[in-house]
Each structure stands twice: as C-alpha cells, then as structure tokens.
Amino acid sequence: MPARRPPWPLAKDRQYNTDFIRRFTQQEAARRITQRPESLTAEQRAALRKQLEDTQFLTPDYADKTKINIASMLRK
C-alpha cells in the first residue's frame, strides 16, 4: 500500500504537518492509557505473593549441549 500524502496545497504547508503530528501523538497517548491494566493495590500484591509462595516451579530438563552453552554464558 503506497504512503498516503495530503492534498498538494497542504503538502507545502508546515502548519498542516505539525497539526498532524500533534493529533497523532495525542491519539497514541490516549490509546496507551486505555490499554494499560489497572495497577494492583497493596492488599492484592500481598495476596499474589502469598499465592506464589506455594507454587513450585519445575526446572527445565535441558539437552547436554544447551547445558554447556548456558554454563559458558554464565562464566562470561
């Protein structure tokens, strides 16, 4: 899809470009705010930490070559 250009008289108008950039940044800022999940309260964080205390994670069973590569990376 080719890039869209403003009509020819507006292409030379610098004010048109600044207005476009200003509107675009305002829309992006509003979009980012609406997509951000609400932050947890202190009580919710404490409950989540308590829930994760009981969770046991399995260590992955890596192949021999992978173990060698991980060990060499950790030495660096």
N, CA, C and O atoms as a CHARMM CRD file, in Angstrom:
* protein
*
  304
    1    1 MET  N      0.83800  -1.16500   0.00000 PROA 1      0.00000
    2    1 MET  CA     0.00000   0.00000   0.00000 PROA 1      0.00000
    3    1 MET  C      0.89100   1.23800   0.00000 PROA 1      0.00000
    4    1 MET  O      1.72700   1.39000   0.89100 PROA 1      0.00000
    5    2 PRO  N      0.73200   2.10700  -0.96200 PROA 2      0.00000
    6    2 PRO  CA     1.59000   3.30000  -1.01400 PROA 2      0.00000
    7    2 PRO  C      1.24700   4.26000   0.12000 PROA 2      0.00000
    8    2 PRO  O      0.13200   4.28000   0.64100 PROA 2      0.00000
    9    3 ALA  N      2.25000   5.05300   0.47800 PROA 3      0.00000
   10    3 ALA  CA     2.05200   6.03000   1.55100 PROA 3      0.00000
   11    3 ALA  C      1.04700   7.08100   1.11500 PROA 3      0.00000
   12    3 ALA  O      1.05200   7.52300  -0.03400 PROA 3      0.00000
   13    4 ARG  N      0.18500   7.47600   2.04000 PROA 4      0.00000
   14    4 ARG  CA    -0.81200   8.48700   1.71500 PROA 4      0.00000
   15    4 ARG  C     -0.21300   9.87000   1.89800 PROA 4      0.00000
   16    4 ARG  O      0.47100  10.13900   2.88500 PROA 4      0.00000
   17    5 ARG  N     -0.46800  10.70800   0.97600 PROA 5      0.00000
   18    5 ARG  CA     0.01200  12.08400   1.04700 PROA 5      0.00000
   19    5 ARG  C     -1.16800  13.02200   1.21400 PROA 5      0.00000
   20    5 ARG  O     -2.27400  12.71500   0.76900 PROA 5      0.00000
   21    6 PRO  N     -0.94400  14.16100   1.85100 PROA 6      0.00000
   22    6 PRO  CA    -2.02600  15.14800   1.92500 PROA 6      0.00000
   23    6 PRO  C     -2.22700  15.77600   0.55100 PROA 6      0.00000
   24    6 PRO  O     -1.34600  15.69100  -0.30500 PROA 6      0.00000
   25    7 PRO  N     -3.35400  16.39300   0.33900 PROA 7      0.00000
   26    7 PRO  CA    -3.56100  17.08000  -0.94800 PROA 7      0.00000
   27    7 PRO  C     -2.42800  18.06700  -1.21400 PROA 7      0.00000
   28    7 PRO  O     -1.84000  18.60200  -0.27500 PROA 7      0.00000
   29    8 TRP  N     -2.12300  18.30700  -2.46400 PROA 8      0.00000
   30    8 TRP  CA    -0.94700  19.09200  -2.86000 PROA 8      0.00000
   31    8 TRP  C     -0.83800  20.44500  -2.16600 PROA 8      0.00000
   32    8 TRP  O      0.25400  20.76900  -1.70000 PROA 8      0.00000
   33    9 PRO  N     -1.88700  21.26000  -2.06100 PROA 9      0.00000
   34    9 PRO  CA    -1.70100  22.54900  -1.37900 PROA 9      0.00000
   35    9 PRO  C     -1.28600  22.37600   0.08200 PROA 9      0.00000
   36    9 PRO  O     -0.56300  23.21000   0.62600 PROA 9      0.00000
   37   10 LEU  N     -1.74300  21.29300   0.71700 PROA 10     0.00000
   38   10 LEU  CA    -1.40800  21.09300   2.11900 PROA 10     0.00000
   39   10 LEU  C     -0.00600  20.52600   2.31100 PROA 10     0.00000
   40   10 LEU  O      0.56900  20.66800   3.39000 PROA 10     0.00000
   41   11 ALA  N      0.55000  19.89200   1.29300 PROA 11     0.00000
   42   11 ALA  CA     1.86200  19.27100   1.42300 PROA 11     0.00000
   43   11 ALA  C      2.94200  20.31000   1.69200 PROA 11     0.00000
   44   11 ALA  O      3.92400  20.01300   2.37200 PROA 11     0.00000
   45   12 LYS  N      2.78300  21.50200   1.18000 PROA 12     0.00000
   46   12 LYS  CA     3.78200  22.54600   1.38900 PROA 12     0.00000
   47   12 LYS  C      3.52400  23.35000   2.66100 PROA 12     0.00000
   48   12 LYS  O      4.36300  24.14400   3.08500 PROA 12     0.00000
   49   13 ASP  N      2.37600  23.13900   3.25300 PROA 13     0.00000
   50   13 ASP  CA     2.01000  23.88500   4.44800 PROA 13     0.00000
   51   13 ASP  C      2.61100  23.21200   5.68100 PROA 13     0.00000
   52   13 ASP  O      2.20600  22.10600   6.03900 PROA 13     0.00000
   53   14 ARG  N      3.56100  23.85900   6.32400 PROA 14     0.00000
   54   14 ARG  CA     4.21600  23.28100   7.50200 PROA 14     0.00000
   55   14 ARG  C      3.24900  23.16200   8.67700 PROA 14     0.00000
   56   14 ARG  O      3.37300  22.25200   9.49700 PROA 14     0.00000
   57   15 GLN  N      2.30100  24.06700   8.75900 PROA 15     0.00000
   58   15 GLN  CA     1.33600  24.02500   9.85300 PROA 15     0.00000
   59   15 GLN  C      0.50400  22.74500   9.77600 PROA 15     0.00000
   60   15 GLN  O      0.16100  22.17500  10.81200 PROA 15     0.00000
   61   16 TYR  N      0.17700  22.28800   8.57700 PROA 16     0.00000
   62   16 TYR  CA    -0.57500  21.04500   8.41100 PROA 16     0.00000
   63   16 TYR  C      0.21200  19.87900   8.99800 PROA 16     0.00000
   64   16 TYR  O     -0.34900  19.03800   9.70000 PROA 16     0.00000
   65   17 ASN  N      1.49500  19.82900   8.71500 PROA 17     0.00000
   66   17 ASN  CA     2.32500  18.73500   9.22300 PROA 17     0.00000
   67   17 ASN  C      2.42100  18.75600  10.74500 PROA 17     0.00000
   68   17 ASN  O      2.33200  17.70300  11.37600 PROA 17     0.00000
   69   18 THR  N      2.59800  19.91100  11.33700 PROA 18     0.00000
   70   18 THR  CA     2.68800  19.97800  12.79200 PROA 18     0.00000
   71   18 THR  C      1.36100  19.61300  13.43800 PROA 18     0.00000
   72   18 THR  O      1.34000  18.96300  14.48300 PROA 18     0.00000
   73   19 ASP  N      0.25000  20.02400  12.82500 PROA 19     0.00000
   74   19 ASP  CA    -1.06300  19.65400  13.35900 PROA 19     0.00000
   75   19 ASP  C     -1.25800  18.14400  13.29300 PROA 19     0.00000
   76   19 ASP  O     -1.78700  17.54100  14.22700 PROA 19     0.00000
   77   20 PHE  N     -0.83100  17.53300  12.18900 PROA 20     0.00000
   78   20 PHE  CA    -0.96100  16.08600  12.03900 PROA 20     0.00000
   79   20 PHE  C     -0.15400  15.35900  13.11000 PROA 20     0.00000
   80   20 PHE  O     -0.65500  14.42300  13.73300 PROA 20     0.00000
   81   21 ILE  N      1.08400  15.77900  13.32900 PROA 21     0.00000
   82   21 ILE  CA     1.93600  15.13000  14.32600 PROA 21     0.00000
   83   21 ILE  C      1.35300  15.31500  15.72000 PROA 21     0.00000
   84   21 ILE  O      1.36700  14.38100  16.52100 PROA 21     0.00000
   85   22 ARG  N      0.84400  16.49700  16.02100 PROA 22     0.00000
   86   22 ARG  CA     0.24300  16.75400  17.32900 PROA 22     0.00000
   87   22 ARG  C     -0.97300  15.86300  17.55200 PROA 22     0.00000
   88   22 ARG  O     -1.10400  15.25700  18.61500 PROA 22     0.00000
   89   23 ARG  N     -1.87400  15.77300  16.55800 PROA 23     0.00000
   90   23 ARG  CA    -3.05600  14.92100  16.68500 PROA 23     0.00000
   91   23 ARG  C     -2.66500  13.45200  16.82000 PROA 23     0.00000
   92   23 ARG  O     -3.26700  12.71500  17.60000 PROA 23     0.00000
   93   24 PHE  N     -1.67000  13.03500  16.07000 PROA 24     0.00000
   94   24 PHE  CA    -1.23100  11.63700  16.11700 PROA 24     0.00000
   95   24 PHE  C     -0.68200  11.28900  17.50700 PROA 24     0.00000
   96   24 PHE  O     -1.01200  10.24000  18.05900 PROA 24     0.00000
   97   25 THR  N      0.14900  12.16500  18.06700 PROA 25     0.00000
   98   25 THR  CA     0.71000  11.87800  19.38800 PROA 25     0.00000
   99   25 THR  C     -0.36800  11.89200  20.46400 PROA 25     0.00000
  100   25 THR  O     -0.28400  11.11800  21.41800 PROA 25     0.00000
  101   26 GLN  N     -1.37100  12.74600  20.33900 PROA 26     0.00000
  102   26 GLN  CA    -2.46900  12.75100  21.30100 PROA 26     0.00000
  103   26 GLN  C     -3.25900  11.45000  21.23300 PROA 26     0.00000
  104   26 GLN  O     -3.62600  10.88800  22.26600 PROA 26     0.00000
  105   27 GLN  N     -3.52200  10.96900  20.02100 PROA 27     0.00000
  106   27 GLN  CA    -4.26000   9.71700  19.87400 PROA 27     0.00000
  107   27 GLN  C     -3.45800   8.54200  20.41500 PROA 27     0.00000
  108   27 GLN  O     -4.02000   7.65500  21.05800 PROA 27     0.00000
  109   28 GLU  N     -2.15700   8.52300  20.16600 PROA 28     0.00000
  110   28 GLU  CA    -1.32000   7.43900  20.66400 PROA 28     0.00000
  111   28 GLU  C     -1.26200   7.45300  22.19200 PROA 28     0.00000
  112   28 GLU  O     -1.31200   6.39800  22.82300 PROA 28     0.00000
  113   29 ALA  N     -1.15700   8.62700  22.77900 PROA 29     0.00000
  114   29 ALA  CA    -1.12300   8.72200  24.24300 PROA 29     0.00000
  115   29 ALA  C     -2.43000   8.22400  24.84000 PROA 29     0.00000
  116   29 ALA  O     -2.42200   7.51600  25.84700 PROA 29     0.00000
  117   30 ALA  N     -3.54400   8.58400  24.23400 PROA 30     0.00000
  118   30 ALA  CA    -4.84400   8.12200  24.73400 PROA 30     0.00000
  119   30 ALA  C     -4.97500   6.60900  24.56700 PROA 30     0.00000
  120   30 ALA  O     -5.52200   5.94100  25.44300 PROA 30     0.00000
  121   31 ARG  N     -4.48600   6.06700  23.47000 PROA 31     0.00000
  122   31 ARG  CA    -4.57200   4.63400  23.22300 PROA 31     0.00000
  123   31 ARG  C     -3.72900   3.86800  24.24600 PROA 31     0.00000
  124   31 ARG  O     -4.15400   2.82300  24.73800 PROA 31     0.00000
  125   32 ARG  N     -2.55300   4.37400  24.56400 PROA 32     0.00000
  126   32 ARG  CA    -1.68400   3.70100  25.53600 PROA 32     0.00000
  127   32 ARG  C     -2.30300   3.70100  26.92700 PROA 32     0.00000
  128   32 ARG  O     -2.19400   2.71700  27.65900 PROA 32     0.00000
  129   33 ILE  N     -2.94700   4.79400  27.28900 PROA 33     0.00000
  130   33 ILE  CA    -3.56000   4.88300  28.61100 PROA 33     0.00000
  131   33 ILE  C     -4.70900   3.89500  28.72700 PROA 33     0.00000
  132   33 ILE  O     -4.85600   3.25200  29.76600 PROA 33     0.00000
  133   34 THR  N     -5.52500   3.75800  27.69100 PROA 34     0.00000
  134   34 THR  CA    -6.67800   2.86800  27.77400 PROA 34     0.00000
  135   34 THR  C     -6.26400   1.40700  27.76800 PROA 34     0.00000
  136   34 THR  O     -7.00200   0.57700  28.29700 PROA 34     0.00000
  137   35 GLN  N     -5.11800   1.05100  27.19700 PROA 35     0.00000
  138   35 GLN  CA    -4.68700  -0.33000  27.13800 PROA 35     0.00000
  139   35 GLN  C     -3.93800  -0.76800  28.39300 PROA 35     0.00000
  140   35 GLN  O     -3.74600  -1.96600  28.60100 PROA 35     0.00000
  141   36 ARG  N     -3.52400   0.14600  29.21100 PROA 36     0.00000
  142   36 ARG  CA    -2.75500  -0.18900  30.39800 PROA 36     0.00000
  143   36 ARG  C     -3.68200  -0.77100  31.45700 PROA 36     0.00000
  144   36 ARG  O     -4.70100  -0.16200  31.78400 PROA 36     0.00000
  145   37 PRO  N     -3.34600  -1.94100  31.99900 PROA 37     0.00000
  146   37 PRO  CA    -4.20300  -2.50600  33.05200 PROA 37     0.00000
  147   37 PRO  C     -4.07300  -1.69900  34.33900 PROA 37     0.00000
  148   37 PRO  O     -3.07200  -1.02200  34.57200 PROA 37     0.00000
  149   38 GLU  N     -5.10500  -1.78900  35.16100 PROA 38     0.00000
  150   38 GLU  CA    -5.06300  -1.05500  36.42700 PROA 38     0.00000
  151   38 GLU  C     -4.01500  -1.67600  37.33900 PROA 38     0.00000
  152   38 GLU  O     -3.83300  -2.89400  37.35500 PROA 38     0.00000
  153   39 SER  N     -3.33500  -0.83600  38.09100 PROA 39     0.00000
  154   39 SER  CA    -2.29400  -1.33700  38.97800 PROA 39     0.00000
  155   39 SER  C     -2.93100  -2.01700  40.18900 PROA 39     0.00000
  156   39 SER  O     -4.05400  -1.70400  40.58300 PROA 39     0.00000
  157   40 LEU  N     -2.17900  -2.95400  40.76800 PROA 40     0.00000
  158   40 LEU  CA    -2.67600  -3.69800  41.91800 PROA 40     0.00000
  159   40 LEU  C     -2.54100  -2.87400  43.19500 PROA 40     0.00000
  160   40 LEU  O     -1.62900  -2.05900  43.32900 PROA 40     0.00000
  161   41 THR  N     -3.45600  -3.09800  44.12200 PROA 41     0.00000
  162   41 THR  CA    -3.35600  -2.44100  45.41900 PROA 41     0.00000
  163   41 THR  C     -2.36000  -3.21400  46.27700 PROA 41     0.00000
  164   41 THR  O     -1.92100  -4.29900  45.89800 PROA 41     0.00000
  165   42 ALA  N     -2.01000  -2.66400  47.41500 PROA 42     0.00000
  166   42 ALA  CA    -1.05400  -3.32100  48.30900 PROA 42     0.00000
  167   42 ALA  C     -1.60400  -4.66300  48.79100 PROA 42     0.00000
  168   42 ALA  O     -0.85600  -5.63200  48.91900 PROA 42     0.00000
  169   43 GLU  N     -2.90100  -4.72000  49.05700 PROA 43     0.00000
  170   43 GLU  CA    -3.50900  -5.96700  49.50700 PROA 43     0.00000
  171   43 GLU  C     -3.47400  -7.02400  48.40600 PROA 43     0.00000
  172   43 GLU  O     -3.21400  -8.19800  48.66900 PROA 43     0.00000
  173   44 GLN  N     -3.73800  -6.60000  47.17900 PROA 44     0.00000
  174   44 GLN  CA    -3.71200  -7.53900  46.05300 PROA 44     0.00000
  175   44 GLN  C     -2.29800  -8.06900  45.81800 PROA 44     0.00000
  176   44 GLN  O     -2.11700  -9.25000  45.52100 PROA 44     0.00000
  177   45 ARG  N     -1.30700  -7.20500  45.95000 PROA 45     0.00000
  178   45 ARG  CA     0.07900  -7.64800  45.78200 PROA 45     0.00000
  179   45 ARG  C      0.47500  -8.64500  46.86200 PROA 45     0.00000
  180   45 ARG  O      1.14600  -9.63800  46.58200 PROA 45     0.00000
  181   46 ALA  N      0.05900  -8.37800  48.09300 PROA 46     0.00000
  182   46 ALA  CA     0.36200  -9.28900  49.19900 PROA 46     0.00000
  183   46 ALA  C     -0.30400 -10.64100  48.97500 PROA 46     0.00000
  184   46 ALA  O      0.30400 -11.67900  49.23600 PROA 46     0.00000
  185   47 ALA  N     -1.53800 -10.64100  48.49600 PROA 47     0.00000
  186   47 ALA  CA    -2.24200 -11.89400  48.22400 PROA 47     0.00000
  187   47 ALA  C     -1.55400 -12.66400  47.09600 PROA 47     0.00000
  188   47 ALA  O     -1.45700 -13.89000  47.14800 PROA 47     0.00000
  189   48 LEU  N     -1.08500 -11.95400  46.09000 PROA 48     0.00000
  190   48 LEU  CA    -0.38900 -12.60900  44.97900 PROA 48     0.00000
  191   48 LEU  C      0.93500 -13.21400  45.44200 PROA 48     0.00000
  192   48 LEU  O      1.27900 -14.32700  45.04500 PROA 48     0.00000
  193   49 ARG  N      1.68000 -12.48700  46.27800 PROA 49     0.00000
  194   49 ARG  CA     2.93000 -13.03300  46.81900 PROA 49     0.00000
  195   49 ARG  C      2.67100 -14.27900  47.64700 PROA 49     0.00000
  196   49 ARG  O      3.41500 -15.25600  47.56200 PROA 49     0.00000
  197   50 LYS  N      1.61300 -14.24300  48.45000 PROA 50     0.00000
  198   50 LYS  CA     1.27500 -15.40000  49.28500 PROA 50     0.00000
  199   50 LYS  C      0.88800 -16.58800  48.41500 PROA 50     0.00000
  200   50 LYS  O      1.23600 -17.72700  48.72700 PROA 50     0.00000
  201   51 GLN  N      0.18000 -16.33300  47.33900 PROA 51     0.00000
  202   51 GLN  CA    -0.22700 -17.39900  46.42000 PROA 51     0.00000
  203   51 GLN  C      0.99600 -17.99800  45.71700 PROA 51     0.00000
  204   51 GLN  O      1.04100 -19.20600  45.48800 PROA 51     0.00000
  205   52 LEU  N      1.97100 -17.18200  45.37900 PROA 52     0.00000
  206   52 LEU  CA     3.15000 -17.67700  44.67500 PROA 52     0.00000
  207   52 LEU  C      4.12800 -18.39700  45.59500 PROA 52     0.00000
  208   52 LEU  O      4.99500 -19.12700  45.11500 PROA 52     0.00000
  209   53 GLU  N      4.00500 -18.20400  46.91700 PROA 53     0.00000
  210   53 GLU  CA     4.87100 -18.92300  47.84500 PROA 53     0.00000
  211   53 GLU  C      4.65300 -20.42700  47.75300 PROA 53     0.00000
  212   53 GLU  O      5.59800 -21.20300  47.89000 PROA 53     0.00000
  213   54 ASP  N      3.41900 -20.83500  47.52400 PROA 54     0.00000
  214   54 ASP  CA     3.07900 -22.25900  47.46300 PROA 54     0.00000
  215   54 ASP  C      3.35700 -22.86900  46.09200 PROA 54     0.00000
  216   54 ASP  O      3.31900 -24.09100  45.94600 PROA 54     0.00000
  217   55 THR  N      3.63500 -22.04500  45.08800 PROA 55     0.00000
  218   55 THR  CA     3.86100 -22.53700  43.73600 PROA 55     0.00000
  219   55 THR  C      5.26300 -23.10800  43.61700 PROA 55     0.00000
  220   55 THR  O      6.24100 -22.47700  44.01700 PROA 55     0.00000
  221   56 GLN  N      5.34600 -24.29900  43.06900 PROA 56     0.00000
  222   56 GLN  CA     6.64500 -24.92100  42.84800 PROA 56     0.00000
  223   56 GLN  C      6.90000 -24.96600  41.34500 PROA 56     0.00000
  224   56 GLN  O      6.07900 -25.46400  40.57500 PROA 56     0.00000
  225   57 PHE  N      8.03000 -24.44600  40.95300 PROA 57     0.00000
  226   57 PHE  CA     8.38100 -24.41200  39.54000 PROA 57     0.00000
  227   57 PHE  C      9.32100 -25.57200  39.23100 PROA 57     0.00000
  228   57 PHE  O     10.21900 -25.88600  40.01200 PROA 57     0.00000
  229   58 LEU  N      9.10200 -26.19700  38.09000 PROA 58     0.00000
  230   58 LEU  CA     9.96700 -27.28500  37.63800 PROA 58     0.00000
  231   58 LEU  C     11.15000 -26.70000  36.87700 PROA 58     0.00000
  232   58 LEU  O     10.98000 -25.81200  36.04100 PROA 58     0.00000
  233   59 THR  N     12.32900 -27.19200  37.16200 PROA 59     0.00000
  234   59 THR  CA    13.48600 -26.75000  36.39300 PROA 59     0.00000
  235   59 THR  C     13.47100 -27.47500  35.05200 PROA 59     0.00000
  236   59 THR  O     13.20700 -28.67700  35.01400 PROA 59     0.00000
  237   60 PRO  N     13.74200 -26.78900  33.96900 PROA 60     0.00000
  238   60 PRO  CA    13.69400 -27.42900  32.65900 PROA 60     0.00000
  239   60 PRO  C     14.80600 -28.46000  32.50900 PROA 60     0.00000
  240   60 PRO  O     15.90600 -28.29300  33.03600 PROA 60     0.00000
  241   61 ASP  N     14.50200 -29.50800  31.79300 PROA 61     0.00000
  242   61 ASP  CA    15.48000 -30.55600  31.53500 PROA 61     0.00000
  243   61 ASP  C     16.14000 -30.24200  30.18700 PROA 61     0.00000
  244   61 ASP  O     15.64400 -30.62900  29.12900 PROA 61     0.00000
  245   62 TYR  N     17.27000 -29.52900  30.25500 PROA 62     0.00000
  246   62 TYR  CA    17.95600 -29.10300  29.04600 PROA 62     0.00000
  247   62 TYR  C     18.76300 -30.24900  28.44700 PROA 62     0.00000
  248   62 TYR  O     19.14300 -31.19100  29.14300 PROA 62     0.00000
  249   63 ALA  N     19.01500 -30.15300  27.15800 PROA 63     0.00000
  250   63 ALA  CA    19.90300 -31.09600  26.48900 PROA 63     0.00000
  251   63 ALA  C     21.34000 -30.80600  26.92600 PROA 63     0.00000
  252   63 ALA  O     21.62700 -29.73000  27.45100 PROA 63     0.00000
  253   64 ASP  N     22.23800 -31.76500  26.70900 PROA 64     0.00000
  254   64 ASP  CA    23.62600 -31.61500  27.15400 PROA 64     0.00000
  255   64 ASP  C     24.30100 -30.39800  26.52500 PROA 64     0.00000
  256   64 ASP  O     25.00500 -29.65300  27.20800 PROA 64     0.00000
  257   65 LYS  N     24.08800 -30.19900  25.23800 PROA 65     0.00000
  258   65 LYS  CA    24.71300 -29.05000  24.54800 PROA 65     0.00000
  259   65 LYS  C     24.18700 -27.73700  25.11200 PROA 65     0.00000
  260   65 LYS  O     24.93400 -26.76900  25.25600 PROA 65     0.00000
  261   66 THR  N     22.90700 -27.71200  25.42800 PROA 66     0.00000
  262   66 THR  CA    22.32300 -26.49100  25.99400 PROA 66     0.00000
  263   66 THR  C     22.92700 -26.19400  27.35300 PROA 66     0.00000
  264   66 THR  O     23.20800 -25.03600  27.66400 PROA 66     0.00000
  265   67 LYS  N     23.13100 -27.22400  28.17400 PROA 67     0.00000
  266   67 LYS  CA    23.74100 -27.03100  29.48800 PROA 67     0.00000
  267   67 LYS  C     25.15400 -26.47400  29.35600 PROA 67     0.00000
  268   67 LYS  O     25.56200 -25.61200  30.13400 PROA 67     0.00000
  269   68 ILE  N     25.89800 -26.96900  28.36900 PROA 68     0.00000
  270   68 ILE  CA    27.25500 -26.47200  28.13300 PROA 68     0.00000
  271   68 ILE  C     27.21500 -25.00100  27.72200 PROA 68     0.00000
  272   68 ILE  O     28.01400 -24.19700  28.20200 PROA 68     0.00000
  273   69 ASN  N     26.28500 -24.65200  26.83400 PROA 69     0.00000
  274   69 ASN  CA    26.17500 -23.26700  26.37400 PROA 69     0.00000
  275   69 ASN  C     25.76900 -22.33200  27.51300 PROA 69     0.00000
  276   69 ASN  O     26.28100 -21.21700  27.61400 PROA 69     0.00000
  277   70 ILE  N     24.85800 -22.78000  28.36100 PROA 70     0.00000
  278   70 ILE  CA    24.43200 -21.94000  29.48400 PROA 70     0.00000
  279   70 ILE  C     25.59100 -21.73700  30.44100 PROA 70     0.00000
  280   70 ILE  O     25.80400 -20.62700  30.92900 PROA 70     0.00000
  281   71 ALA  N     26.34400 -22.79400  30.71700 PROA 71     0.00000
  282   71 ALA  CA    27.47400 -22.68200  31.62600 PROA 71     0.00000
  283   71 ALA  C     28.52200 -21.72500  31.07100 PROA 71     0.00000
  284   71 ALA  O     29.10800 -20.94300  31.82000 PROA 71     0.00000
  285   72 SER  N     28.76000 -21.78100  29.77200 PROA 72     0.00000
  286   72 SER  CA    29.76600 -20.87300  29.18800 PROA 72     0.00000
  287   72 SER  C     29.27700 -19.43200  29.23000 PROA 72     0.00000
  288   72 SER  O     30.08200 -18.52000  29.41400 PROA 72     0.00000
  289   73 MET  N     27.98100 -19.20500  29.06400 PROA 73     0.00000
  290   73 MET  CA    27.44700 -17.84400  29.13400 PROA 73     0.00000
  291   73 MET  C     27.51900 -17.30600  30.56200 PROA 73     0.00000
  292   73 MET  O     27.80500 -16.12600  30.76600 PROA 73     0.00000
  293   74 LEU  N     27.26200 -18.15700  31.54200 PROA 74     0.00000
  294   74 LEU  CA    27.31600 -17.69300  32.92800 PROA 74     0.00000
  295   74 LEU  C     28.74400 -17.39300  33.36800 PROA 74     0.00000
  296   74 LEU  O     28.95300 -16.54400  34.23500 PROA 74     0.00000
  297   75 ARG  N     29.72700 -18.07300  32.78900 PROA 75     0.00000
  298   75 ARG  CA    31.10900 -17.77100  33.13000 PROA 75     0.00000
  299   75 ARG  C     31.54100 -16.42000  32.60300 PROA 75     0.00000
  300   75 ARG  O     32.41600 -15.77700  33.18300 PROA 75     0.00000
  301   76 LYS  N     30.94400 -15.98700  31.52100 PROA 76     0.00000
  302   76 LYS  CA    31.29900 -14.68200  30.95000 PROA 76     0.00000
  303   76 LYS  C     30.71600 -13.60100  31.81200 PROA 76     0.00000
  304   76 LYS  O     30.88900 -12.41800  31.52000 PROA 76     0.00000
